[in-house]
Amino acid sequence: MTIEHTDPAHADLLGAEAVADPYPLLAALREHDPVHWSARYRSWFVTRHDDVLAALRDERFSSDRIAPYRRAKLDGPDADPAVRAAFGVLEGWMVFKDEPDHKRLRRLVSRAFTPRSVTGMTATVEEVAHELLDAVHAAGTGTVDLIGDYAYPLTASVIADMLGVPRADREQFKDWSDQITGLVFGGMGDPSRYAVGARGMTELTAYLSDLVRDHERHPADDLISAMISARDDRDALTHDEVIATGILLLFAGHETTTNLIGSGLLALLTHPEQLRLLGERPDLVGGAVEEALRYDGPAKTVARVMGEDVELRGRHLRRGERVFLSPSAANRDPAVFPDPDTFDITREKAGQLGFGIGMHFCLGAPLARLEAAIAIPAALARLPGLRLTGEPLRWHPVLLSRGMQRFPAQFTP
């Protein structure tokens, strides 16, 4: 694929070809127009590794993109109250905060979401993975949807267990999560995304509110109770902050990891020499997860709003303009990664930006790495002869994330 970089109409990351495979378009942008203004999306796209890395560390590239939108678009009398309320919840997520609010929330949530709490989930992840694979075998068809039958229910069950949410409710969480995806990940091609997202957010907020109230009365050994009690000598999370953070963890705690497991398995199944190498060298599973993050990770772009005017590669990014920083493009930048379009599980780990960098480095990265490092080899071991069916893969048509809607595969029962 080639683009004429002076014609923004060709740079459409939500076009059918780019949704299926965004990398040729991202490579063309990176080479010809690395700071690209899109009239279609009224946004800048930044694609070179050094620029993305610097911008992720630069507070002038603001994460506070929800509050300005709400004030400009949703505070008027004609705005839908449900949509306004949904954006009010998003406004409470620490990923949409700048300093000092981000630092305050992250400090308190980190007291609950500790490395020890993540490491303690190893046995649970293994147990859930094998339960799901048992169910796949019990169906007796020799077919599996590696997203719907495996990656999604695994990650949803794990974060539900950590939070103290009944595992039986995970299908309801799937529905709610799917509904709010357009609000969070930029499904710009869907005009109904705000109404649909607001409905899902309303129901999920009501559910979590009841759960938090119950935990306030009856503390348990889980993340919700830990967030309720998370405090230091200066501060504590409010009731509404616990609810908003619980929704963030439920959403981000499975959405990103589901996509990582799916893309990791896809990369291995389409690169048989790497699959064979992992079978011979199971100690390379950590490298395989890191390479999956680099090669086809779940973070296609990261949205920022300019807090100040900035000059970048001769372009003038003005205060208030939206910017999409692309880890997917940065992670295949040949200036940083030799043979960037080659999937290589022995590659040096340094440099990939799949979990971000700096103050907004993904809080759930250790959990995502743990789940993927268990789930991927478990599926390969328990589903002999795992292979693609030949059906076209369907990807979510959103700007920010990269993930499959379904992943049909076959195996030898």
Protein Blocks (a to p, Z undefined) as FASTA:
>chain_A
ZZdfklmklmcckbmklmmommlmmmmmmmmmmpccdfklopacdfbfklmmmmmmpmkl
cfblmlmmmmmmmmpmkbcfklmmmmmmmmmpmklcccfklmmmmmmmmmmmgfklmmmm
mmmmmmmmmmmmmmmmmnonopacfklmmmmmmmmmmmmmmnopafklmmmmmmmmmmmm
mmmnopaklmklmmmmmmmmmmmmmmmmmmmmmmmmmgcddfklmmmmgccfkbccdfkl
mmmmmmmmmmmmmmmmmmmmmmmmmmmmmmmklmmmmmmmmmlmmmmmmmmmmmmpcblb
acdddfbdcdeehiacdehiacdddfklmmmcfklmghklbccfkbcfbhpaklogajll
cfklmmmmmmmmmmmmmmmmmmghiacehiacdddddfkbccdfbdcddddZZ
